[in-house]
């Protein structure tokens, strides 16, 4: 049941939790492959508020079934299925044993640790934070630690790093943002994100293409977007935890409340909480649904963190890592949206990356309709090319799979996601795929690019957005500012144009000159800041 309040606020009242009831009855958690021969079948399946895995293919969608009630719902709806895993808890125990054997074999030098970090087991939250701090300490001119704007509901800091040549200089380079663990149970998504950071730093100055990437771009790494949910999943308090720890709309959880068995199914899905098309198809109004959209767009600190991060960087490329199903997904996320104005370029880059890891490149809605996802907001708000990678064939398989995911295996050996990520980074620095502003100005002046607009939710509510980045004019007085196009894709679709507001300021913040800059994807414009130079 849903009680609708003023504006866009939605108060969800949870029905009796089938998952809790199944656990209390000792029923098995199973992974099922549901037969969905038509698009209508797939759409109908999404209305049942069951735990859909991020895995689907021609004629099927996978889901997690919690006991007899879930299977009864499927039967009533006329669905048939096959069983992929008849006991997910038992499978987790088998994975734990396999992980212990793998780590032991490496310690005994029976096999080699091949990941860039040398890691032999899944990280816990403290391991990620320690690794980020260690890299910043080891590479002080190449790595800058960042703490995202908002703490989690349970009070945890959300951490990341920026990687670049002379990383502490505000230099106007294009940005590649990569993140993991929006969904807590998808452990490989954080591992692959973290390993790419190690890889770049180990190979800078050794592998020319890596050196070129760090010369010309800034890489932002956020391995754990959802630390509360991940901590609960990874410490085995509730291994299948997917969402964050929002127990009651508008309220912080009390200590230990999220881990209580009665609350395991509660929470907001961060990847349905972004403002882009928030509240539309593929997002639930039920607090216990695994795709619960939240009380309002950007109601959750996890999504507000990524909003602030993307809004303060010229992220020309973005990858958010997930599991599972071996897909490279691009916009649009729901079928009736129509192709994006960047479809030829978007598809070309997606296809090129998928050719490296052996995944299938497709529209997001070809998995199933979703709204309020990361790229539903990031792409339409900024024009930066955003992708979701769905890795592997289960939520968190044995850790021995991670090197294969990263480096490839079989027909993709020597390529894999490592090569796909490098291609994404090289696309980031390709000026034909973003916009460039060049000109002259006084050395030491701060240049600020800013744009304010409203992002509309599915029901037409306006959510204020501000994109704001800055750089410092280098010695010599000539600057190059890499940016996303000034006109958002949704405005391009409507035949309109938008401009960046470019200001030239003293370091104290005093504005000396303001210009309106309109620049398209693949274009370069010149803005010589003569008034600023004369008065700086």
BAMILUM-104922 format. One line per field, with one value per residue (C-alpha): x negated, y, z; residue in three letters; residue number from 1. Coordinates in Angstrom, 3 decimals. Each point is the difference from the previous one (the first is absolute). Layout:
<recs>
px: (X, ...)
py: (Y, ...)
pz: (Z, ...)
rest: (Ala, ...)
nr: (NUM, ...)
</recs>
This chain:
<recs>
px: (0.000, -1.216, 1.039, -0.737, -0.877, -0.648, -2.170, -2.195, -0.146, 1.185, 0.524, -0.181, 1.705, -1.585, 2.160, -0.943, -3.533, -0.004, -3.780, 0.135, 2.864, -1.906, -3.081, 2.070, 1.497, -3.421, 0.822, -2.748, -1.128, -0.258, -1.203, 2.574, -0.054, 3.467, 1.263, 0.979, 0.484, 1.382, -0.739, 3.463, -0.889, -3.166, 1.885, 2.673, -2.666, -1.372, 3.385, -0.098, -2.536, -2.229, -3.796, -1.098, -3.661, -1.752, -0.100, 2.175, -0.348, 2.176, 3.110, -0.994, -0.553, -1.738, 1.369, -0.597, 2.958, 0.453, 2.035, 3.386, 1.840, -2.182, 0.489, 3.741, 0.087, -1.807, 2.428, 3.017, -1.443, -0.384, -3.798, -2.145, -3.674, -3.072, -2.137, -3.558, -0.915, 2.248, -1.699, -1.782, -1.042, -1.577, -1.724, -1.436, -1.512, -1.547, -1.419, -1.533, -1.760, -1.186, -1.302, -1.951, -1.542, -0.926, -1.711, -1.870, -1.227, -1.426, -1.679, -1.564, -1.132, 1.960, 1.542, -0.851, 1.920, 0.572, 2.134, -1.784, 0.352, -1.008, 3.337, 1.057, 3.406, 2.988, -0.568, 2.052, 0.855, -3.072, -2.215, 1.322, -0.546, -3.507, -0.907, 1.208, -2.036, -3.047, 0.034, 0.281, -2.987, -2.066, 0.666, 0.424, -0.349, 2.285, 2.730, 2.269, 2.373, 3.549, 2.864, 3.406, 2.336, 2.432, -0.537, 2.101, 3.164, -2.068, -2.586, -2.717, -2.200, 0.099, -3.524, -1.718, -3.122, -0.898, -2.904, -1.920, -3.347, -0.467, 3.322, 0.173, -0.073, 3.388, -0.749, 3.200, -0.604, 2.957, 1.118, 0.803, 2.071, 0.195, 1.890, 1.168, 2.385, 3.149, 1.497, -1.457, -0.056, -1.838, -3.494, -1.937, 1.146, -2.169, -2.932, -0.258, 0.252, -2.785, -2.258, 0.156, -1.425, -2.925, -0.532, -0.241, -2.483, -2.199, -0.216, -0.383, -3.362, -0.178, 2.872, 0.159, 3.772, 0.447, -2.527, 1.910, 3.292, -1.403, -1.661, 3.280, 2.811, 1.102, 1.340, 2.387, 0.432, 2.810, 0.004, 2.793, 2.977, 2.206, -2.214, 2.783, 1.579, -3.367, -1.213, 3.111, -0.345, -3.746, -0.151, 2.663, 2.595, 2.287, -1.962, 2.826, 0.399, 0.409, 1.267, -1.061, 1.067, 3.036, 2.442, 2.589, 0.358, -1.489, -1.621, -3.515, -0.257, -0.839, -3.222, 0.386, 3.473, -1.009, -1.492, 3.111, 1.566, 3.380, -1.554, -2.179, 2.296, 0.444, -2.003, -0.147, -1.571, -2.621, 0.207, 3.669, -0.378, -1.660, 2.129, -0.087, 3.505, 0.310, 3.220, 0.525, 0.018, -2.173, -0.038, 2.203, 1.999, -0.358, -2.614, -0.712, -0.402, -3.581, 0.664, 1.609, -0.538, -0.078, 2.300, -1.113, -2.694, -3.447, 1.475, -3.037, -3.546, -1.473, 1.602, -0.549, -3.690, -0.240, 2.067, -2.465, -3.020, 1.147, 1.243, -3.432, -2.007, 0.110, 0.625, -0.058, 0.202, 1.528, 0.206, 1.991, -0.852, 2.615, 0.639, 1.119, 0.730, -2.989, 1.516, -1.108, 3.121, 0.578, 2.888, 2.951, 1.084, 3.664, 1.347, 2.293, -2.704, -1.303, -3.628, -2.334, -1.337, -3.445, 1.061, -2.579, -2.906, 1.529, 0.521, -3.439, -1.765, 2.205, -0.619, -3.740, -0.193, 2.217, -2.298, -2.761, 1.840, 2.266, 3.146, 3.100, 0.358, 3.609, 2.491, 0.757, 3.662, -0.943, -0.826, 3.346, 1.479, -1.697, 0.263, -1.845, -3.319, -3.436, -0.174, 3.680, -1.184, -3.719, 0.312, 3.064, -1.308, -3.569, -0.294, -2.843, 0.178, 1.044, 0.094, 1.007, -2.207, 1.669, -2.753, 0.003, 2.655, 0.854, 0.105, -3.311, -1.597, -3.201, -2.762, -2.083, 2.341, -1.111, -3.331, 1.899, 2.524, -2.824, -2.472, 2.384, -0.055, 0.549, 0.761, -0.475, -3.279, -2.355, 2.848, 2.965, 1.306, -3.475, -0.052, 3.582, -0.855, -3.092, 2.118, 2.448, -2.889, -1.341, 3.480, -0.002, -2.971, 1.235, 1.076, 2.282, 2.180, 0.384, -0.515, -3.023, -0.290, -3.344, -1.304, -2.209, 0.317, -2.160, -2.180, 1.380, 3.557, 2.806, 2.285, 3.416, 2.519, 3.533, 3.495, 3.267, 3.119, 2.801, 0.059, 3.539, 1.176, 2.485, 2.946, -1.377, -1.416, -2.943, -3.198, -2.586, -3.391, -3.225, -3.094, -3.051, -3.675, -3.138, -3.617, -2.955, -1.617, -3.554, -3.233, -0.249, 3.637, 1.434, 2.586, 1.854, 3.203, 1.454, 3.730, 3.206, 2.190, 1.790, 3.375, 1.460, 1.166, 3.620, -0.145, -1.702, 2.938, 2.332, -2.011, -1.332, -3.406, -1.529, -3.145, -2.608, -0.614, -3.778, -1.373, -3.570, -0.717, -2.699, -0.953, 1.979, 3.171, 0.433, 1.509, -1.830, 1.622, 2.999, 0.608, 2.746, -1.508, 1.982, -1.925, 1.136, -1.421, -3.179, -0.318, -2.529, 0.581, -2.358, 0.655, -2.806, 0.555, -1.364, 1.971, -1.103, -3.617, 0.150, 1.352, -1.468)
py: (0.000, 3.536, 3.233, 3.030, 3.252, 3.499, 0.604, -2.906, -1.554, -3.597, -1.834, -3.738, -2.327, -3.422, -3.110, -3.088, -0.916, -3.265, -0.286, 0.157, -2.465, -2.397, 0.226, -0.604, -3.074, -1.314, 0.186, 0.060, 3.078, -1.030, 1.514, -0.554, 0.662, 1.217, -0.607, 3.339, -0.642, 3.486, 3.566, 0.101, -3.014, 1.728, 3.172, -1.983, -1.764, 3.322, 0.882, -2.924, 1.714, -3.061, 0.121, 0.235, -0.746, 2.361, -2.820, -0.616, -1.268, -0.951, -1.521, -0.028, 2.061, -1.326, 0.677, -0.925, -1.844, 0.040, -3.069, -1.302, 3.337, 1.382, -3.135, 0.163, 3.572, -1.126, -2.863, 2.245, 2.369, -2.903, -0.157, -3.112, -0.336, -2.121, -0.074, 1.290, -0.359, -1.817, 1.274, 3.354, -0.152, -3.378, 1.408, 2.806, -2.550, -1.807, 3.334, 0.682, -3.378, 0.607, 3.450, -1.402, -2.701, 2.587, 2.284, -2.962, -1.154, 3.465, 0.129, -3.375, 1.274, -2.687, 2.726, 3.662, 3.038, 1.798, 3.023, 3.391, 0.357, -3.609, -0.489, -3.608, 0.447, 2.341, 3.248, 1.197, 3.680, 0.734, -1.584, 2.382, 3.032, -1.182, -0.618, 3.459, 1.624, -2.128, 0.979, 3.693, -0.375, -2.002, 2.316, 3.514, 1.837, -2.394, -0.864, 2.266, -1.465, 1.309, -0.326, 0.345, 2.692, -2.025, -2.668, -3.141, -0.573, -1.899, 2.793, -1.449, 2.144, -0.872, 0.135, 0.043, 1.208, 2.162, -1.167, 2.203, 1.525, 2.903, -0.971, 2.985, 2.509, 1.250, -0.457, -0.364, -3.604, -2.199, -2.455, -3.715, -1.071, -3.675, -1.419, -3.211, -1.402, 1.985, -3.404, -1.527, -3.670, 0.658, -0.371, -0.311, 3.492, 1.546, -2.341, 0.826, 3.728, -0.181, -2.168, 2.508, 2.655, -2.270, -0.874, 3.623, 0.910, -3.077, 0.519, 3.768, 0.604, -3.688, -0.428, 2.959, 0.030, 0.135, 2.820, 1.863, -0.455, 1.456, 2.835, 1.045, -0.943, -0.265, -3.386, -0.020, -3.308, -0.653, -3.748, -0.029, 2.276, -1.785, -0.692, -0.852, -2.639, -1.387, -0.277, -1.988, -2.272, -0.535, -0.753, -2.661, 1.709, -0.326, -1.018, 0.694, 3.636, 2.160, 3.405, 2.635, 0.189, 2.302, -1.753, 2.798, 2.851, 3.229, -1.587, -1.175, -3.615, -0.602, -1.941, -3.614, 0.524, -0.741, -3.381, -1.209, -2.924, 1.725, 2.887, -1.886, 0.737, 3.678, 2.753, 2.126, -1.231, 2.672, -0.895, 1.033, 3.202, 2.387, 2.881, -1.013, -1.398, -0.782, -1.833, -1.549, -3.600, -2.590, 1.775, -1.081, 1.907, -2.802, 0.369, -3.729, -0.211, -0.375, 2.860, 2.402, 3.468, 1.952, 2.682, 2.528, 0.539, 0.292, -0.799, -2.171, 1.083, -2.575, 1.611, 3.552, -0.895, -1.066, 2.991, 2.324, -1.895, 0.007, 3.597, 1.220, -1.843, 0.091, -3.739, -0.725, -3.750, -1.914, -3.704, -1.399, -3.647, -2.586, -3.755, -2.020, -1.109, 1.078, 3.133, 3.491, 2.142, 3.476, 2.451, 0.029, -2.080, -0.265, -1.055, 2.918, 2.647, -0.227, -0.044, 2.641, 2.725, -1.577, -3.534, -0.609, 1.040, -1.566, -3.346, 0.050, 0.443, -2.588, -2.519, 0.622, -0.608, -3.090, -1.469, -0.080, -1.659, -2.194, 1.603, 0.979, 3.708, 1.171, 2.614, -0.017, -0.800, -3.190, -1.396, 1.319, 3.474, 2.093, 3.645, 2.091, -1.718, 1.599, 0.694, 0.984, 3.064, 0.326, -0.285, 2.183, 2.609, 0.248, -1.683, -2.157, -3.496, -2.274, -3.803, -2.786, -3.095, -3.208, -2.483, -3.777, -2.615, 0.463, 2.743, -0.882, -3.173, -1.572, 2.595, -2.032, 1.375, 3.599, -0.280, -1.509, 2.843, 2.513, -1.450, -2.135, -3.726, -2.336, 2.060, 3.261, -0.992, 2.957, 2.472, -0.268, 2.906, 1.450, 0.693, 1.256, 2.470, 1.210, 0.596, 2.000, 2.061, 0.638, 1.043, 2.457, 1.872, -0.053, 3.612, -1.220, -1.518, 3.035, 3.775, 2.266, 3.655, 1.674, 3.521, 2.357, 1.433, 1.144, -2.714, -1.035, 1.112, -2.416, -0.946, -1.298, -1.766, -0.060, -0.890, -0.162, -1.824, -2.268, -3.764, -1.317, -3.167, -2.406, 1.913, 3.370, 1.241, 2.373, -0.938, 2.848, -0.911, 2.006, -1.064, 1.939, -0.698, 2.096, 0.145, 2.334, 1.791, -1.388, 1.974, 1.515, 1.100, -2.507, -2.496, -3.063, -0.960, -3.423, -0.154, -1.742, 1.681, 3.111, -1.311, -2.961, -3.001, 0.494, 3.577, -1.195, -2.397, 2.992, 1.994, 2.568, 1.214, 0.928, 1.824, -0.340, 3.086, 0.513, 2.337, 1.178, 0.699, 0.960, -2.858, 1.892, -0.536, 3.504, -0.325, 2.098, -1.225, -2.094, -1.649, -2.210, -2.945, -2.270, -3.032, -3.300, -3.493, -0.290, 3.785, 2.495, 3.685, 2.822, 2.308, 2.516, 1.658, 3.440, 1.958, -2.405, 0.271, 3.793, 0.129, -3.111)
pz: (0.000, -0.762, 1.724, -2.176, 1.718, -1.289, -3.041, -1.024, 3.466, 0.131, 3.256, -0.553, 2.451, -0.193, -0.269, 2.043, -1.022, -1.946, 0.369, 3.788, 0.078, -2.260, 2.249, 3.110, -1.675, -1.000, -3.727, -2.609, -1.898, -3.648, -3.251, -2.750, -3.740, -0.969, -3.516, -1.571, -3.729, -0.730, 1.046, 1.555, 2.169, 1.175, 0.819, 1.861, 2.049, 1.224, 1.508, 2.478, 2.315, 0.082, 0.310, -3.627, -0.573, -2.373, -2.483, -3.017, -3.533, -2.942, 1.519, 3.688, 3.142, 3.121, 3.466, 3.606, 1.507, 3.769, 0.795, -1.029, -0.042, -2.777, -2.075, 0.655, -1.333, -3.136, -0.545, 0.480, -2.608, -2.434, -0.084, -0.377, 0.880, 0.465, 3.144, -0.316, 3.680, 2.429, 3.172, -0.149, 3.662, -0.639, -3.081, 2.124, 2.375, -2.957, -1.215, 3.410, -0.091, -3.571, 0.952, 2.938, -2.220, -2.654, 2.512, 1.491, -3.414, -0.655, 3.432, -0.725, -3.426, -1.790, -2.148, -0.556, 1.206, -3.298, 0.905, -0.075, 3.779, 0.723, 1.730, 0.699, 1.681, -0.035, 1.840, 2.916, 0.409, 2.126, -2.659, -2.649, 2.198, 0.933, -3.647, -1.045, 2.769, -0.811, -3.682, 0.915, 2.335, -2.489, -2.978, 1.487, -3.337, -1.882, 2.508, 2.009, 2.572, -0.119, 2.450, -1.572, 1.248, 2.111, 2.623, -0.275, 2.017, 2.578, 0.108, -2.231, -2.218, -3.695, -1.382, -3.351, -1.784, -2.968, -2.171, -2.443, -0.764, 2.465, 1.544, 2.347, -2.860, -1.240, -3.687, -2.058, -1.079, -0.976, 2.676, 0.017, 3.036, 0.920, 2.969, 1.578, 2.592, -0.470, 0.813, 3.127, -1.023, -3.274, 1.432, -3.300, -0.982, 2.708, -0.607, -3.704, 0.716, 2.580, -2.153, -2.842, 2.328, 0.917, -3.654, -1.127, 2.698, -0.434, -3.763, -0.195, -1.629, -0.993, -2.455, -2.427, -0.369, 3.788, 0.218, -2.715, 1.865, 3.226, -1.909, -1.597, 2.374, 3.596, 1.172, 2.954, 1.830, 2.513, 0.719, 2.626, -0.627, 2.579, 3.047, 2.460, -2.203, -1.071, 3.582, 0.904, -3.030, 0.186, 3.716, -0.622, 2.153, -3.027, -3.067, -2.477, 1.094, -3.118, 1.117, 2.513, 3.656, -0.223, 2.331, 0.231, -2.486, 1.297, 3.050, 0.800, 1.126, 3.635, 0.743, -1.056, -1.454, -3.600, 0.965, 1.809, -1.844, -0.114, -1.943, -2.460, -2.932, 0.791, -1.617, -3.120, -3.214, -0.750, -3.682, -0.157, 2.044, -2.482, -1.299, -3.672, -0.715, 3.720, 0.819, -3.416, -1.278, 1.724, 3.361, 2.897, 2.615, 2.573, 2.731, -0.058, -3.767, -1.197, -2.460, 2.497, -1.460, 3.262, 1.374, -2.620, -2.584, 1.603, 3.417, 0.825, 0.925, -2.410, -3.046, 1.232, 0.308, -3.638, -1.083, 1.735, -1.351, -3.621, 0.209, 1.129, -2.679, -3.795, -0.198, -3.718, 0.716, 2.917, 0.833, 2.893, 0.658, 0.981, -0.093, -1.778, -3.624, -2.120, -1.502, -0.997, 0.354, -1.406, 0.045, -0.268, 2.972, -0.924, -3.357, -0.845, 0.507, -3.557, -1.044, 1.368, -2.320, 0.493, -0.940, -2.796, 2.245, 3.115, -1.740, -1.624, 3.338, 1.733, -2.788, 0.090, 3.753, -0.204, -2.652, 2.639, 2.880, -2.130, 1.402, -1.952, -0.836, 0.153, 1.161, 3.708, -0.586, -1.817, 3.444, 1.287, 0.452, 2.677, 1.050, 2.549, -0.738, 0.055, -3.734, -0.220, 1.859, -0.855, -3.787, -0.399, 2.465, -1.299, -3.397, 1.339, -1.480, 2.876, 0.011, 2.364, -0.107, 1.228, 0.835, 0.204, 0.640, 3.676, 2.624, 1.667, -1.342, 1.279, 0.131, -2.468, -2.685, 0.552, -1.872, -2.939, 0.080, 0.088, -2.526, -2.048, -0.620, -2.917, -3.103, 1.945, 1.719, 0.210, -0.468, 2.359, 2.028, 0.348, -3.726, 0.056, 2.778, -1.856, -3.094, 2.128, 1.373, -3.515, -1.102, 2.911, -1.447, -3.600, -0.746, -2.790, 2.747, 2.259, -0.307, 0.366, 1.001, -0.609, 0.377, 1.903, 3.482, 2.886, 1.552, 3.370, -0.740, 0.841, -2.891, 0.973, -2.253, 1.348, -1.137, 1.957, -1.139, 1.163, -0.409, -0.370, 1.705, -1.588, 1.481, -1.145, 3.301, -0.489, 1.854, 0.062, -1.459, -0.171, -1.928, 1.159, -0.654, 0.060, -1.129, 0.454, -2.948, -0.227, -0.284, -3.464, -0.027, -2.504, 1.168, -1.287, 1.765, -0.865, 0.653, -0.879, -2.634, 1.209, -1.185, 1.885, -2.072, 1.002, -1.339, -3.195, -0.472, 0.229, -2.557, 2.497, 1.163, 3.346, 1.052, 2.674, 2.128, 0.057, 2.650, 0.549, 3.656, 2.419, 2.364, 2.671, -2.042, -1.448, -3.482, -2.600, -3.235, -1.001, -3.363, -1.431, -1.867, -2.298, -1.209, -1.503, 0.341, -2.059, -0.362, 1.343, 0.711, 0.919, 2.959, 0.538, 3.376, -0.772, 2.603, 2.711, -1.148, 0.144, 3.558, 1.664)
rest: (Unk, Unk, Unk, Unk, Unk, Unk, Unk, Unk, Unk, Unk, Unk, Unk, Unk, Unk, Unk, Unk, Unk, Unk, Unk, Unk, Unk, Unk, Unk, Unk, Unk, Unk, Unk, Unk, Unk, Unk, Unk, Unk, Unk, Unk, Unk, Unk, Unk, Unk, Unk, Unk, Unk, Unk, Unk, Unk, Unk, Unk, Unk, Unk, Unk, Unk, Unk, Unk, Unk, Unk, Unk, Unk, Unk, Unk, Unk, Unk, Unk, Unk, Unk, Unk, Unk, Unk, Unk, Unk, Unk, Unk, Unk, Unk, Unk, Unk, Unk, Unk, Unk, Unk, Unk, Unk, Unk, Unk, Unk, Unk, Unk, Unk, Unk, Unk, Unk, Unk, Unk, Unk, Unk, Unk, Unk, Unk, Unk, Unk, Unk, Unk, Unk, Unk, Unk, Unk, Unk, Unk, Unk, Unk, Unk, Unk, Unk, Unk, Unk, Unk, Unk, Unk, Unk, Unk, Unk, Unk, Unk, Unk, Unk, Unk, Unk, Unk, Unk, Unk, Unk, Unk, Unk, Unk, Unk, Unk, Unk, Unk, Unk, Unk, Unk, Unk, Unk, Unk, Unk, Unk, Unk, Unk, Unk, Unk, Unk, Unk, Unk, Unk, Unk, Unk, Unk, Unk, Unk, Unk, Unk, Unk, Unk, Unk, Unk, Unk, Unk, Unk, Unk, Unk, Unk, Unk, Unk, Unk, Unk, Unk, Unk, Unk, Unk, Unk, Unk, Unk, Unk, Unk, Unk, Unk, Unk, Unk, Unk, Unk, Unk, Unk, Unk, Unk, Unk, Unk, Unk, Unk, Unk, Unk, Unk, Unk, Unk, Unk, Unk, Unk, Unk, Unk, Unk, Unk, Unk, Unk, Unk, Unk, Unk, Unk, Unk, Unk, Unk, Unk, Unk, Unk, Unk, Unk, Unk, Unk, Unk, Unk, Unk, Unk, Unk, Unk, Unk, Unk, Unk, Unk, Unk, Unk, Unk, Unk, Unk, Unk, Unk, Unk, Unk, Unk, Unk, Unk, Unk, Unk, Unk, Unk, Unk, Unk, Unk, Unk, Unk, Unk, Unk, Unk, Unk, Unk, Unk, Unk, Unk, Unk, Unk, Unk, Unk, Unk, Unk, Unk, Unk, Unk, Unk, Unk, Unk, Unk, Unk, Unk, Unk, Unk, Unk, Unk, Unk, Unk, Unk, Unk, Unk, Unk, Unk, Unk, Unk, Unk, Unk, Unk, Unk, Unk, Unk, Unk, Unk, Unk, Unk, Unk, Unk, Unk, Unk, Unk, Unk, Unk, Unk, Unk, Unk, Unk, Unk, Unk, Unk, Unk, Unk, Unk, Unk, Unk, Unk, Unk, Unk, Unk, Unk, Unk, Unk, Unk, Unk, Unk, Unk, Unk, Unk, Unk, Unk, Unk, Unk, Unk, Unk, Unk, Unk, Unk, Unk, Unk, Unk, Unk, Unk, Unk, Unk, Unk, Unk, Unk, Unk, Unk, Unk, Unk, Unk, Unk, Unk, Unk, Unk, Unk, Unk, Unk, Unk, Unk, Unk, Unk, Unk, Unk, Unk, Unk, Unk, Unk, Unk, Unk, Unk, Unk, Unk, Unk, Unk, Unk, Unk, Unk, Unk, Unk, Unk, Unk, Unk, Unk, Unk, Unk, Unk, Unk, Unk, Unk, Unk, Unk, Unk, Unk, Unk, Unk, Unk, Unk, Unk, Unk, Unk, Unk, Unk, Unk, Unk, Unk, Unk, Unk, Unk, Unk, Unk, Unk, Unk, Unk, Unk, Unk, Unk, Unk, Unk, Unk, Unk, Unk, Unk, Unk, Unk, Unk, Unk, Unk, Unk, Unk, Unk, Unk, Unk, Unk, Unk, Unk, Unk, Unk, Unk, Unk, Unk, Unk, Unk, Unk, Unk, Unk, Unk, Unk, Unk, Unk, Unk, Unk, Unk, Unk, Unk, Unk, Unk, Unk, Unk, Unk, Unk, Unk, Unk, Unk, Unk, Unk, Unk, Unk, Unk, Unk, Unk, Unk, Unk, Unk, Unk, Unk, Unk, Unk, Unk, Unk, Unk, Unk, Unk, Unk, Unk, Unk, Unk, Unk, Unk, Unk, Unk, Unk, Unk, Unk, Unk, Unk, Unk, Unk, Unk, Unk, Unk, Unk, Unk, Unk, Unk, Unk, Unk, Unk, Unk, Unk, Unk, Unk, Unk, Unk, Unk, Unk, Unk, Unk, Unk, Unk, Unk, Unk, Unk, Unk, Unk, Unk, Unk, Unk, Unk, Unk)
nr: (1, 2, 3, 4, 5, 6, 7, 8, 9, 10, 11, 12, 13, 14, 15, 16, 17, 18, 19, 20, 21, 22, 23, 24, 25, 26, 27, 28, 29, 30, 31, 32, 33, 34, 35, 36, 37, 38, 39, 40, 41, 42, 43, 44, 45, 46, 47, 48, 49, 50, 51, 52, 53, 54, 55, 56, 57, 58, 59, 60, 61, 62, 63, 64, 65, 66, 67, 68, 69, 70, 71, 72, 73, 74, 75, 76, 77, 78, 79, 80, 81, 82, 83, 84, 85, 86, 87, 88, 89, 90, 91, 92, 93, 94, 95, 96, 97, 98, 99, 100, 101, 102, 103, 104, 105, 106, 107, 108, 109, 110, 111, 112, 113, 114, 115, 116, 117, 118, 119, 120, 121, 122, 123, 124, 125, 126, 127, 128, 129, 130, 131, 132, 133, 134, 135, 136, 137, 138, 139, 140, 141, 142, 143, 144, 145, 146, 147, 148, 149, 150, 151, 152, 153, 154, 155, 156, 157, 158, 159, 160, 161, 162, 163, 164, 165, 166, 167, 168, 169, 170, 171, 172, 173, 174, 175, 176, 177, 178, 179, 180, 181, 182, 183, 184, 185, 186, 187, 188, 189, 190, 191, 192, 193, 194, 195, 196, 197, 198, 199, 200, 201, 202, 203, 204, 205, 206, 207, 208, 209, 210, 211, 212, 213, 214, 215, 216, 217, 218, 219, 220, 221, 222, 223, 224, 225, 226, 227, 228, 229, 230, 231, 232, 233, 234, 235, 236, 237, 238, 239, 240, 241, 242, 243, 244, 245, 246, 247, 248, 249, 250, 251, 252, 253, 254, 255, 256, 257, 258, 259, 260, 261, 262, 263, 264, 265, 266, 267, 268, 269, 270, 271, 272, 273, 274, 275, 276, 277, 278, 279, 280, 281, 282, 283, 284, 285, 286, 287, 288, 289, 290, 291, 292, 293, 294, 295, 296, 297, 298, 299, 300, 301, 302, 303, 304, 305, 306, 307, 308, 309, 310, 311, 312, 313, 314, 315, 316, 317, 318, 319, 320, 321, 322, 323, 324, 325, 326, 327, 328, 329, 330, 331, 332, 333, 334, 335, 336, 337, 338, 339, 340, 341, 342, 343, 344, 345, 346, 347, 348, 349, 350, 351, 352, 353, 354, 355, 356, 357, 358, 359, 360, 361, 362, 363, 364, 365, 366, 367, 368, 369, 370, 371, 372, 373, 374, 375, 376, 377, 378, 379, 380, 381, 382, 383, 384, 385, 386, 387, 388, 389, 390, 391, 392, 393, 394, 395, 396, 397, 398, 399, 400, 401, 402, 403, 404, 405, 406, 407, 408, 409, 410, 411, 412, 413, 414, 415, 416, 417, 418, 419, 420, 421, 422, 423, 424, 425, 426, 427, 428, 429, 430, 431, 432, 433, 434, 435, 436, 437, 438, 439, 440, 441, 442, 443, 444, 445, 446, 447, 448, 449, 450, 451, 452, 453, 454, 455, 456, 457, 458, 459, 460, 461, 462, 463, 464, 465, 466, 467, 468, 469, 470, 471, 472, 473, 474, 475, 476, 477, 478, 479, 480, 481, 482, 483, 484, 485, 486, 487, 488, 489, 490, 491, 492, 493, 494, 495, 496, 497, 498, 499, 500, 501, 502, 503, 504, 505, 506, 507, 508, 509, 510, 511, 512, 513, 514, 515, 516, 517, 518, 519, 520, 521, 522, 523, 524, 525, 526, 527, 528, 529, 530, 531, 532, 533, 534, 535, 536)
</recs>
